[in-house]
Amino acid sequence: MHAVIDRIEDGQTAVLTVVGGGEMIIPVKQFKFKLHEGMWLDVEFNPNKKAESKSLNRVKKLQQELLSRSNKK
């Protein structure tokens, strides 16, 4: 996927226009390089199974805590 930096708002937020339609708003601090308006980017998303698993385990643990609290009443 390709995108172009349409604008940078307050030096904090990059607004990217995606080729084919759409827009992404990303904090400038997420980038490891200096940005400027009109800069073209190759955009790639990859699944993060480790983070997903960690998040699901956290949710399951919270659900178990809530169920155990409601069973004590």
N, C-alpha and C positions, 0 to 999 in steps of 0.2 A: 504494500500500500504506500502511496506517496501523499505527502501533504506539504503545504507551504505555510510559513508563518505569516499570517495576515496582519497581526499587530501584537504589540507587547503593551499591556496595560499597567501603568504605574510601576514599570520595571519589575513587576512581580508575577504577572500572569501572561503566558503565551497563548494566543488564540490561533489555532491551526485550522486551515481549510483543507479538507480531505478531497483528493481527486476522486470524482465519482459521486460526490455528495457527502455532506456531513461536516461537522465541526468538532474540534476537541479543544478543551480548555485545560491547560496544564501549568502548574506552578513552575516558574523559571528555575527554581532551585533543584528541580528534578533532572535538569540537564547537566552533563559534565563538560559542556563546552559553551562558549559565548554565543548567544543568539542575536539575530537581527531580522528585521522585517524583510520579507521577500526571500528568506532562506528556505530552500527546499530540503525536505527530510524524507528518508525512507523509514517507514513505520512498520514495526513487526511486533506481534504479540505472541507470547509463548506461555503455555500452561505452567503453573508452579504447583506441582503436586504436594510438595513438602509444606508449603504455606497453607494450601487447602486442607490438608490432613490435620495440621495443627489447629486451624480454625474450627473444623468440624469437631475435633476432640474437645475443644474449649466449650463449644455450644452444648455438646452432650453432657459434659460435666455440670454445666450450669442448669440444664434441664433436670438432671438427677438431683441436684441440690434443691431445686424448687419443688420437685415431687416429694422429696423426703420431708420438706417443711410442711407441705400441705397434708401429708399423711400423719403428722404428729398432732394435728389439731383435732 
